[in-house]
Amino acid sequence: MQSIYQALAELEKNHETAALCTVTGSEGSTPRHVGSKMLVYPDGHFIGTVGGGDLEHRVLDEAWMAISDGQPRMLHYNMADPSRGDPGVCGGQVEVFVEPILPAPQLVVIGAGHVGKAVVHLAKWLGYRVVLSDDRADFCKPEATPGADVYLPVPMNELPKHIQIDKRTVLILTTRGSAIDAAGLSPLLDSASSYIGVIGSKRRWATTVKALKEKGIPDEKIAKVHSPMGLELEAETPEEIAVSIMAEVMMIKDKGTGKPMKG
């Protein structure tokens, strides 16, 4: 059987999620000793054990919640009196630490122009798993834009078929025109992504909004989009614009204010 440590390595390799549950404290008679581990997957299966029975069922429930909310938790259980709500009758006490194992957040750059290349470089440096997509295959390859983890030379509206877009995914559209955005945005607006940003001027975005509304896209979906995206830094070069974009992404993710640190 695959060991927990092998499974953890596979999780990192495949950019997958789980929760690691470890017995960190044990007093008196308990089912498992300190250091016992169980790795829990989102689909319900698990490797290892922290004791079996009702105790394990409760830890499994907490593990799935940890995967969902991304927060670790320390669990304390008495093992004495089930009529009092305890998960066993061994007589001891057990402590279990549940740690969500989350992959690096994913940032998808759509459009491999000058700004897109700069965003790929900066996002990778900031610790994101970077996906680059462009419907022009010659632009969407390591030789043209180095640094991405995944290259998807497909139309924008086909992206959800190729990658999982969840609440830890950021979508950055640095495309070459409003027509590209209007044609491909619709399925992205239905995704669970935490941020959707579109490059360009207010006028360009107004043109895109008009086209989306003509397709029947409701206002509440269009309102998910940040455009023009980025913080106002008077940025001009692709690299400066990339800093502006990633500053807004970080500000929203971490609930910052964007105000100067002084005063």
PEQUI-V58608 format. One line per field, one symbol per residue. burial: I if it has 16 or more other ideal C-beta (glycine too) atoms within 10 Angstrom, else O. Layout:
burial = ???
//
This chain:
burial = OOOIOOIIOOIOOOOOIIIIIIIOOIOOOIIIOOOIIIIIIOOOOIIIIIIOOOIIOOIIOIIIOIIOOOOOIOIOIIIIOOOOOIIIOIOOIIIIOIIIIIOOIIIIIIIIIOIIIIIIIIIIOOOIIIIIIIIOOOIIIOOOIOOIOOIIOIOIOOIOOOIOIOOIIIIIIIIIOIOIIIIIIOOIIOIOIIIIIIIIOOOIIOIIIOIIOOOOIOOOOIOOIIIIIIOOOOIOOIIOIIIIIIIIIOOOOOOOOOOOOOO
//
